[in-house]
Amino acid sequence: MSLQPRPGAEIPALTVRVARAGNPHGTAAMWIRDRLDGLFSDEDFTAWYPRDGRPGLSPAQLATICVLQYALNLSDRQAAEAVRCRIDFKYALGLELEDPGCHHSVLSDFRDRLAEGDRVDRLPGLALPRIRRAGLLKGRAARVSRPFP
């Protein structure tokens, strides 16, 4: 699999309209997208993938799925089903409503790739400054403030 970096994906207009109509106050997945847009970008993962071969799924989206999975205490199967069925997950990932998502095994493959070398140690270095800029992390004690109103 190769990586074909895609720029920060805009949320499709129809996905925004449907998600906001059904969840006017938002959900945890929508808050993560709204407050942490740009938490990860495909360019953060270019060293993990070869430049040639069949294009793989967006590692930024896979990392976001893993964050949502952890935050909502979902299994791989539940997380993949949420990507396939939940409008707020499609919103968080910037997907069209018709997007079929991914197979649950892709999430464990991504975590295996994450476990190689020092990759897992570098992700917090990417995410923490972005989380601080979003106002979700305050001070040295790393206290996380509530992301919703």
Secondary structure as UniProt FT lines:
FT   HELIX           13..22
FT   TURN            24..25
FT   HELIX           28..36
FT   TURN            37..38
FT   HELIX           42..48
FT   HELIX           59..71
FT   TURN            72..73
FT   HELIX           76..85
FT   HELIX           87..93
FT   TURN            97..98
FT   HELIX           105..115
FT   TURN            117..118
FT   HELIX           119..133
FT   TURN            134..135
FT   STRAND          137..138
FT   TURN            139..142
FT   STRAND          143..144
//
